[in-house]
Amino acid sequence: MRAKVLLLLFFVSFIAFAQKKHVCISVDDLPVVDYGSYDTVVQQRIMDNLIASLKKNKVPAIGFVNETKIYNYVNKPMPFQIHLLEKWLDNGMMLGNHTFSHPDYNTESFKAYTHDILKGEIISKALLRKHGQKKKYFRHPYLHVGTTKARADSLAHFLTEHGYITAPITINSEDYAFAYAYYKAKQRKDAALMKRVVADYLAYIDQDIKHFEKESIGLFGRPMSQVVLLHASMLNSEYMNDIIAIFRRNGYDFQPIDKVLKDPAYKTPVTVYGTFGSSWLDRWALSLNKRGNFLMGTPEPPAYVKQLLNE
């Protein structure tokens, strides 16, 4: 009798876990996004705040590195930038390759682009080895994977040959627009504008989660395990606690990327190609011939945020 009860509890627990909504936080453009200020105090604060929030909330995350940021003007690695990545790894986070210089595969030749990928793994690979990890995940700059099937297949084959797994995103965030608006407001010491940007950003994140969850239900009949795209910006470093809380209010728990990518939805083939850099949910929708109204309603930053971005 006791064995039957334990077995029943196991299956109930298993079903309950399977029904939970999972998300992986991925952070692009490490070590940090500082808009060229090269202020090491600011850079350290961004990294410290990101790590503190993730650790406090017991959230695993993966960061994608542009190694050009590690080198100085005479092409020598800077110990401080390596220290930032070391700190990320020391606190249990993962690292992936985001190329060396963030080139655009829509305009770059295959040879130049793949060279940039390999150039972008040199320091990260050594750091990962030191921390008992292997290079594994690749994130396409601008989310551009190839304008044609031939271009996309060539790059996918190259990545597989070099031991990489593509790190897709399903919740596509224009957080960079809000981050730059926040940076500009902070530069101007405009407290009212800073407060407005933050309020609109957090509301946008909530709308974004709901939009892409609705899209996943429309495609797969259920909320899929998601990967959200964020950037290593001052805005995200200061408000990561709030972002995490918004995901939790929407019923999500946080998982590492390898677990999230086990969702069968990620095996859905992409058969439509173009210049777009969008969520994989949108790519799957186009590939499954879900068009028109199905793709409508993606949240956008307010007009004033876009204006600040373009200044």
Secondary structure, DSSP 8 states (H G I E B T S, - for coil): -HHHHHHHHHHHHHHHHHHSEEEEEEEEEES---TT---HHHHHHHHHHHHHHHHHTT--EEEEE-GGGGB-TTS-B-HHHHHHHHHHHHTT-EEEE--SS---TTTS-HHHHHHHHHHTTHHHHHHHHHTT----EE--GGG---SSHHHHHHHHHHHHHTT-EE---SB---HHHHHHHHHHHHHTT-HHHHHHHHHHHHHHHHHHHHHHHHHHHHHHSS---EEEEEE--HHHHHHHHHHHHHHHHTTEEE--HHHHTTSGGGG-------S----HHHHHHHHTT--GGGG-------HHHHHHHH-
